[in-house]
Amino acid sequence: MSQAKSNKTKDRILQISLQLFNERGERSVTTNHIAAELGISPGNLYYHFRNKQEIIKELALQYQKETLEMLALPPERPLTTSDKVQYFQVLSNQLWVYRFIHRDIHHLVEYNEEFAKIYPRFSGQVMQQGQRIYRAFVDAGLMKMTDSEIEALIINLWIVLTNWTNFLFMSGHISDNSHLEEKWVWQALRQMVFLEGPYLLGDSRQTYEQILQSIGPSELFASLSQLKNDDDEHAAI
């Protein structure tokens, strides 16, 4: 097999694996499922990846590389409100494209040794880059924050990002076998935008309103309130 053909097959394996993990959940997909979807033999797949864990490792490294590149600071110029929009678009896009990672995060960390090594390092790198970004926004006069507030905001943003699917499960918005619809990813982004609100200055305030308007209203709180009202009604009967 030529090197070019081998690389093409490897890329296709990663592409189809990502698609299946996102659609069905990582735990429901086997290497046989991936091979069948590609129309290749399991032996051909194992030529490129010894097992599913290696595929997940490669996807995690790909996710890490893409995300850090997209979060890079622009060279030789201050940040603008347009950059703020771009960063949120990057986060929402990456969260959606690699949604299986955050949906299945606890299982992946517990049962995939390589992933358990990669993910904490990745988390630290993203948070360090977030610190640089927020300091640049402060320097540009678009936000007012102390170093301690920047650190706290980044941790809170990461908690929302990585635990969003668990919240949806626990609040009854999705079940264990539900597909994670794109609207729920946008609702996670909406919560992250709100966390920034108290620190915004000048033009960034208007951009903040525009981002929220583009995302639209949230159904989450209303649906949770309705669940409580239904329980109260049942209790009264």
Disulfide bonds with the S-S distance in Angstrom:
none
